[in-house]
Amino acid sequence: MIRTARAAALAVACLGFAASWPAQAEAPVKRIRGTIASVDGNTVSIKPRTGEAVTVRLGDGVRVAGASAAKLTDIQPDSYIGTAATPQPDGTLKALEVAVFAPSMRGTGDGHYPWDLEKENTMTNGAVGAVTGTTNRTVTVTYAGGQKTITVPDDVPVVALAPADASLIKPGARVVAFTRADASGTAVADRLVVGQNGTVPPM
């Protein structure tokens, strides 16, 4: 079973990851964040930061992105990024985390919409138009229909995201599972962001 899941994930990644990763309007109803406790075929047990472990079934053709450690300097003009952020009194946003997408994932989740990392925060995915400053860096992010100015403090976690296969789905890995409930109420994941080499996906 796990070989089947891995093969399906790798095949989908090779066919064009960005095109298969839906925008927010098509997003699953729940994101489950935590550490993979166990893997049994196409069933994964995820232990959240608080509370009991959650059983998640891997959907057919589950799509996987690997998250690895990155730096602020990896954000360059025309980089495609996603950032959860909180609104500031002057109308700008203050980043809580930043994900720098691989070129093949350009266009992933393009837009500006509510997010659930913290209370009243948002997610903005788009292309970086300009980068200014050295300590508290400010970036302009342009997406279909708009643009946001976002400050990225030095202590904000930054990760690089790239298409991966299901070999990353193993006990001890940190994960964000994008899920929907099936008819029985079981959480079914069609997309996973999995940390590599101890990286914690901050989104």
N, C-alpha and C positions, 0 to 999 in steps of 0.2 A: 504493500500500500504506500509506504513512504517513498519507495522508488518511483511509483506512478506519480505521486504528488510532485516530486522533484523534477521529473521529466516534463510534466505539464508546465510547471513554473518556468523552467528554462526555455521551453519552446515559446511561451508567450513573450518572455523578455526579448528573445531574438527577433520576434516578429514586429517589434516596435513598441517599446514600453510606454512612451508618452501618449501615444494614441489610445492605448488601452486603459490608461489611468484616468477615471472620470473627473470632471470638474466638480466643484462643491454642490451644484444643483443636483447631481446624481449621487452624492456621497451617502454612505451607509448611515444608519441612524445612531450608531454608538461606536466610540473609540475606546478600546480597552488597552490600558497602559500597564506594563509590569514586567516581570521576569518569567521566562518560560520554565515551568516546573517539571513538565514531562511531555513526551511526545509518544503517541500510540497510534500508528498508522496515520490517518488523516485527522486525528483528534489531538489538540494541544491544550494543556492545562497552563493557564497564565495566573501567576500570583501577583495581584495588584500591590501597590505600596501600602494600602490598608485594606482590611477585609479578607474574605475567603477567596480561595482560588476559583477561577472562572473557566469552565470548559468551553472551548471554541473549536468548531469543526472547520477544517480548511475546505473552501469551496472548490468546485471543479475549475481548473486553470488558475488557481490562486496566484496572484502577482506579488513579487517580493522585491523590495528595494533595500539595499544594504546601506547602513549609516556608518560613516567613519569620521574620525576626528578631523577637524579643519580649523582654519584661523581667519581672523578678520581680513587679513591681507589676501585671502582667497576670493574675496568679494571684489570684483573688478567691473568697470563699465561694460555693460552688455551681458554680465552674468545673469543667469536666470535663477531667481531665489524665491523661497517662501519664508515668511516670517510672521510668527505670532507676536502681537504687540498690544500695548495698552494706550488708549487715547490720552493726549496731553491737553492742558488748558488752551494752548495756542493753536490747536487743531492738528498738530503733528502727532506721530506715533512713536512710542518708545519700545524697542524690540525686547521680547522675552527670550527669543531664540531665533536662529537663522539656519535655514537649510539651503545649501548651494547645490543645485541640480546638475547632473551630468548633461552634456549637450544633447544626448539622445532623449532626455526627459523634458526638454524645453517645451513649454506650453502646459505642463502639468498643473491642474487646478487653477488656471489663470483667473484672477479676479480678487475682489476684496469682500469678505463676508465674516459673519460671526464665527467664533471658535470657542472651545471649551477648556483651554489650558488653565485659565484663571477666570475669575468673574469679570464680565464685560470686556473681554479682549476679542481681538479680531485676527484673521489670517489674511495676509496679502501675498499673492503669488504673481510675479511679473518680472520684467527685465529691468536691470539696474541702468538708469540713464546717466547718473553722475554720482561720484563719491567725493565727499569733501571732509576736511578735518583729519586729525591724527589721533586724538585721544578719544573723544566721543564722536565717532564718525557718523556722518549723516549721508543717507542714500536716498535717491529718488527712485521709486519703483513704478513703472508704467505697465498697466494691464489693459485689457479690452474695456474701453469705456471710462478710464480714469487714471489717476496718478496719485501717489501718496509720498509724503516725506517722512522718513523713518530714521530715528537716531539709534545707533547700535553701540551701546556702552562696551567698554573693554571686557567686562566680566560676563557678557552674554555668551551662552554656549553656541558654537557654530559647528555644523556637521556638513559633510559632503554626502549626497545621495546618488546612488547609481543602481541600475538594474542588477539583480542578483538572482540566484536560484534557491531552491528550498533546502539546500545543504546548510544554510544559515539557521534554519529552524531547528534548534537543539536546546536541551536543558541548560540553563544558566544565562542564555542570551537575553538581553533586554529588548522589548518589543512594543510597538504600537500596532494593535490589530484594528482594522476598519471593518466593522461587522454590521450585519443585519440579522434580524430574528427570522427563523423559518417558521413553518406552521406549528411546530411543537414548542416554539419558544427558545430553541437552541440558537446560540450566537454562531453565525456562519461568517467566516472571514474570506473576502475576495481579494483583500490587499493587506500586506504586512510591511512595516518598516522595522528591520531587525538590526540591532547594533552589532558591529564587527569589532573584534579585539577589545571587548569591554566597553565599547562606546554606548552611551545611553541616548537613544533617540529623544531629543528634548521637546519634540512637538506633541 
